[in-house]
């Protein structure tokens, strides 16, 4: 396949050309990317010449081809040690915040990306990007947060992703890029800055004069099969913060999603409990079979979910991480329902959901094992 580039998806078009490399894989795989609503809080995300010039950092605008194959990437040049370009980012709520930026090696052996709390005079997270033969590696210089795996793209571009902890939203927080903090004479190419009120960055959202919000992805199909013994299987790559969402995040759902007692059946990630749940509501009683994944999924792990409703109306769950042993959990019986509250099958999106890149989905009658569902779904 061709080298990866950043492409724009039109409204109402499924993002089925999203490629991601799972843990342990040697090459990216094609997925369907479904994400929650997110906002890029950086303005002029591709225009570093408009950012605040700190300690004489020069910018050559539109110097080279960017990750989206337009000539919009900028060259940042240090003139003294500490040269940087920065902009103030307005967060909502305190805590851990996600940062992402596309970089390409210039002449510098070291580049830094920093989130500075100028009110408290504290670097919440300073990430050192060390270049060796054009390939970056990340390390923390100051502050704290999470360093996520680097994403490689075409033409020597890489997406740097990390989070910064301890952010105080009421303070003045500035995102800075230092082309060469070591010698003060190096260069680096930059494009596509992003800051979000989240723990893990989402896919790139271009901004100009204002922040931009991407609406939540939503996908559903008619589903007229009545409640019965059944098995659902969802396979994909974790591209978000597994179990970090405020509410239980739907992976797949049949029937209305609400807090009432409508007949429904769903696979969800249980917030705060590090579990996957299979929920079944017969219209009177809600039952949940819970399974705890082992190991706990991290970014880019390949995850297989299996949800079962038995002929005696008992829901149970299974989850496998990176092809490992399936962890399972079950509960007690509920009662039969005559019909779902809504004859639709939702894949993420209709209510709370996290970032997930789907590769396979199957819904079949009867109780099926994980091995059987892999075969049915065509998973090799």
C-alpha positions in Angstrom: 0.0 0.0 0.0 1.0 3.6 -0.4 2.6 5.6 2.5 0.0 7.1 4.8 -1.2 10.6 4.4 -3.8 12.8 6.2 -7.1 13.0 4.3 -10.3 14.9 4.9 -13.6 13.0 5.1 -16.7 14.8 4.1 -19.7 15.1 6.4 -21.8 12.0 6.2 -19.0 9.8 4.7 -17.7 6.9 6.8 -14.0 7.1 7.5 -13.1 3.7 6.2 -9.7 4.6 4.9 -8.2 5.1 8.3 -5.1 3.0 8.7 -3.5 2.2 12.1 -0.7 -0.1 13.1 -1.8 -2.4 16.0 0.5 -3.5 18.8 3.0 -6.1 17.5 2.1 -5.6 13.9 4.6 -4.7 11.2 2.2 -2.8 8.9 -0.9 -0.7 9.3 -4.4 -2.2 8.7 -7.5 -0.6 7.3 -10.2 0.4 9.8 -13.5 2.2 10.2 -12.7 5.1 12.6 -15.5 6.3 14.9 -14.8 9.1 17.4 -16.7 11.2 19.9 -17.1 15.0 19.5 -13.8 16.8 19.9 -12.6 20.4 19.5 -9.1 21.5 18.4 -8.4 24.4 20.8 -5.3 25.5 18.8 -6.1 28.3 16.2 -4.2 28.7 13.0 -3.1 25.0 13.4 -1.0 25.1 10.2 0.2 28.7 10.4 3.1 28.9 12.7 4.1 32.3 11.3 1.0 33.7 13.1 2.0 32.2 16.4 3.8 34.3 19.0 7.5 34.7 18.2 9.4 33.9 21.4 13.2 34.6 21.5 13.5 35.1 17.8 12.2 31.9 16.2 12.0 32.4 12.4 9.3 30.8 10.3 9.3 30.1 6.5 5.6 29.6 5.7 4.5 26.9 3.3 8.0 25.6 2.9 7.3 22.0 2.0 4.6 19.4 1.3 2.6 18.7 4.4 1.1 15.3 5.6 -2.1 16.1 3.6 0.1 16.6 0.4 -0.6 20.3 0.2 2.3 22.7 0.4 1.4 24.2 3.7 4.0 22.9 6.2 6.3 25.5 7.8 10.0 25.6 8.5 10.9 26.7 12.1 14.4 28.0 12.6 16.2 28.7 15.8 18.5 31.8 16.0 19.3 31.5 19.7 18.9 28.8 22.4 15.4 28.9 23.6 13.9 30.1 20.3 10.2 29.0 20.0 6.8 29.7 18.6 3.8 29.5 20.9 0.1 30.3 21.3 -2.2 30.4 24.3 -4.7 27.5 24.5 -7.9 27.9 26.5 -8.9 24.6 28.1 -12.1 23.7 29.9 -11.7 22.0 33.2 -8.6 21.1 35.1 -6.6 17.9 34.7 -4.8 15.9 31.9 -4.9 17.4 28.4 -4.0 16.0 25.0 -1.5 17.5 22.6 -0.5 16.5 19.1 1.7 17.9 16.4 3.1 16.8 13.0 6.9 17.2 12.8 9.5 16.4 10.1 13.2 16.4 10.7 15.2 19.5 9.7 18.8 20.1 10.7 18.2 19.9 14.4 19.0 16.7 16.4 16.6 17.8 19.1 13.2 19.5 19.1 11.0 20.2 22.1 7.2 20.6 22.4 6.0 22.1 25.6 2.9 23.1 27.5 3.8 26.0 29.8 1.5 27.3 32.5 2.7 30.9 32.4 0.5 31.9 35.4 2.3 29.4 37.7 5.6 29.5 35.7 5.4 25.7 35.4 6.1 23.5 32.4 3.2 21.0 32.7 5.0 18.7 30.2 8.1 19.3 28.1 8.6 16.5 25.5 12.0 16.1 23.8 11.9 14.8 20.3 15.3 13.3 19.4 16.0 12.8 15.7 18.2 10.0 14.4 18.3 9.6 10.7 15.0 11.5 10.4 13.2 9.2 12.9 12.0 10.7 16.2 12.0 9.2 19.7 10.2 10.9 22.6 11.3 11.5 26.2 10.1 13.7 29.0 12.3 16.6 30.0 10.0 18.4 32.5 6.5 18.0 34.0 4.4 14.9 33.6 2.0 13.1 31.3 1.8 10.3 28.9 4.0 9.7 25.8 2.0 7.9 23.1 3.5 5.9 20.2 4.6 8.1 17.3 2.6 7.8 14.1 4.6 7.5 10.9 3.3 9.1 7.7 4.6 9.7 4.2 7.5 11.9 3.2 9.3 11.7 6.5 6.4 13.1 8.6 5.6 11.9 12.1 2.7 12.7 14.4 3.9 13.4 18.0 1.2 12.6 20.6 1.3 13.2 24.3 -0.7 14.4 27.3 0.1 16.9 30.0 -1.1 16.5 33.6 -2.0 19.0 36.2 -3.3 21.6 33.8 -5.2 24.4 35.5 -7.8 25.7 33.0 -8.1 29.2 34.6 -4.4 29.8 34.1 -2.7 31.0 30.9 -1.5 27.8 29.2 0.8 28.2 26.2 1.8 25.5 23.7 5.3 26.0 22.4 7.5 24.5 19.8 11.3 24.8 20.1 13.1 23.9 16.8 16.5 23.5 18.5 16.8 23.9 22.2 20.3 22.5 22.3 22.4 24.6 19.9 20.0 27.3 18.9 20.8 27.1 15.3 18.7 24.1 14.0 15.5 23.7 12.1 12.4 21.5 12.1 9.3 21.3 9.9 5.9 21.6 11.7 2.2 21.3 10.7 -1.1 20.5 12.2 -1.0 21.4 15.9 -3.8 20.2 18.1 -4.8 20.6 21.8 -7.9 18.9 23.3 -9.9 18.6 26.5 -9.1 14.9 26.5 -6.4 12.4 27.6 -5.6 11.0 24.1 -5.5 13.1 21.0 -8.1 12.4 18.3 -7.6 12.5 14.6 -6.5 15.9 13.2 -8.9 18.8 13.0 -7.8 21.8 10.9 -8.4 25.3 12.3 -7.9 28.8 11.0 -9.2 31.9 12.8 -11.2 30.0 15.4 -11.3 26.7 17.2 -13.1 23.9 15.3 -15.4 21.1 16.6 -15.8 17.8 14.9 -19.2 16.3 15.7 -19.5 12.7 17.1 -19.5 10.0 14.6 -22.8 8.0 14.4 -23.5 4.9 12.4 -26.6 2.7 12.6 -28.5 0.1 10.5 -32.1 -1.3 10.6 -32.3 -4.4 12.9 -35.6 -6.2 12.8 -34.6 -9.5 14.4 -36.5 -10.0 17.7 -34.8 -10.6 21.1 -33.3 -14.1 21.1 -30.2 -16.0 22.0 -27.5 -14.2 20.1 -23.8 -13.4 20.0 -22.1 -10.1 18.9 -18.5 -9.8 18.0 -16.5 -6.5 17.6 -12.8 -6.4 16.7 -10.7 -3.3 16.3 -7.8 -1.2 17.4 -7.9 1.0 20.5 -7.1 4.5 19.5 -8.4 6.3 22.6 -8.1 6.2 26.3 -9.7 2.8 27.1 -12.1 3.1 30.1 -11.4 6.9 30.5 -14.8 8.2 29.4 -17.3 9.7 31.9 -20.1 7.3 31.1 -20.2 3.7 29.9 -19.1 3.9 26.3 -21.1 2.0 23.7 -19.2 -0.2 21.3 -22.3 -1.8 19.7 -25.9 -1.3 20.7 -29.3 -2.7 19.7 -32.4 -0.7 20.7 -32.7 2.8 22.3 -29.8 4.1 24.4 -31.2 5.8 27.5 -31.4 5.5 31.3 -34.8 4.0 31.3 -35.9 0.4 31.1 -36.5 -0.1 27.4 -35.6 -3.5 25.9 -32.0 -3.2 24.6 -28.8 -5.2 24.3 -25.3 -3.7 24.1 -21.6 -4.0 24.5 -20.1 -1.2 26.5 -16.9 -0.2 28.2 -17.6 0.4 31.8 -16.2 3.7 32.9 -13.8 3.5 35.8 -14.1 -0.2 36.3 -11.7 -1.4 33.6 -14.3 -3.8 32.3 -16.3 -4.6 29.2 -20.0 -5.2 29.9 -22.7 -7.0 28.0 -26.0 -5.3 29.0 -29.5 -6.8 28.5 -32.7 -5.0 29.5 -35.9 -6.9 29.2 -38.0 -3.7 29.8 -38.1 -4.3 33.5 -34.7 -5.4 34.8 -31.2 -4.5 33.5 -28.5 -7.2 33.8 -24.8 -6.9 33.0 -22.2 -9.5 32.5 -18.8 -8.0 33.2 -15.4 -9.1 32.0 -12.1 -7.5 33.0 -9.5 -7.4 30.3 -5.9 -8.6 31.0 -3.7 -6.9 30.3 -5.5 -3.5 30.5 -5.7 -2.2 27.0 -3.4 0.7 25.9 -3.2 2.8 22.8 -3.0 0.7 19.5 -3.8 -2.6 21.2 -6.0 -5.0 19.1 -9.2 -5.7 21.0 -11.8 -8.3 20.5 -15.2 -8.0 22.2 -17.7 -10.8 22.5 -21.2 -10.3 23.9 -23.7 -13.1 24.5 -27.3 -13.4 25.3 -28.3 -17.0 26.2 -31.6 -18.7 25.5 -32.3 -18.3 29.2 -31.7 -14.5 28.9 -28.4 -14.4 30.7 -25.9 -11.8 29.3 -22.2 -12.5 29.4 -19.0 -10.9 28.1 -15.6 -11.8 26.7 -12.6 -9.7 25.8 -9.2 -10.6 24.3 -6.3 -8.2 24.0 -3.8 -8.7 21.2 -5.0 -12.2 20.5 -4.5 -13.3 24.2 -6.6 -15.5 26.4 -10.2 -14.4 26.4 -11.4 -13.0 29.8 -15.1 -13.7 30.5 -17.8 -12.7 32.9 -21.5 -13.5 33.3 -24.5 -12.6 35.6 -27.9 -13.9 36.4 -31.0 -14.4 34.2 -33.4 -11.7 33.2 -36.7 -12.1 31.4 -37.7 -12.2 27.8 -38.6 -9.2 25.7 -40.9 -9.3 22.7 -39.2 -6.6 20.8 -36.4 -4.0 21.0 -37.3 -0.5 22.0 -36.0 0.7 18.6 -35.3 -1.7 15.7 -31.8 -0.4 15.0 -28.3 -1.6 15.5 -25.9 1.3 16.5 -22.1 1.1 16.1 -20.8 3.6 18.6 -21.9 7.1 18.0 -25.6 7.1 19.0 -24.7 7.9 22.6 -21.5 7.9 24.7 -18.5 6.3 23.0 -14.8 6.5 22.9 -12.3 6.5 20.0 -12.2 3.1 18.4 -11.1 1.9 15.0 -13.3 -1.1 13.9 -12.1 -3.9 11.6 -14.8 -6.6 12.0 -18.4 -6.7 13.3 -20.7 -9.8 13.4 -24.1 -10.4 14.9 -25.4 -14.0 14.8 -28.1 -16.1 16.4 -27.2 -18.6 19.2 -24.3 -18.8 21.6 -21.0 -18.8 19.9 -17.5 -19.0 21.3 -14.7 -16.5 20.5 -13.1 -18.9 18.2 -16.4 -19.5 16.4 -17.0 -15.7 16.1 -13.5 -15.2 14.6 -14.3 -17.8 12.0 -17.7 -16.3 11.2 -16.2 -12.8 11.0 -13.4 -14.0 8.7 -10.7 -13.0 11.1 -7.4 -14.8 10.2 
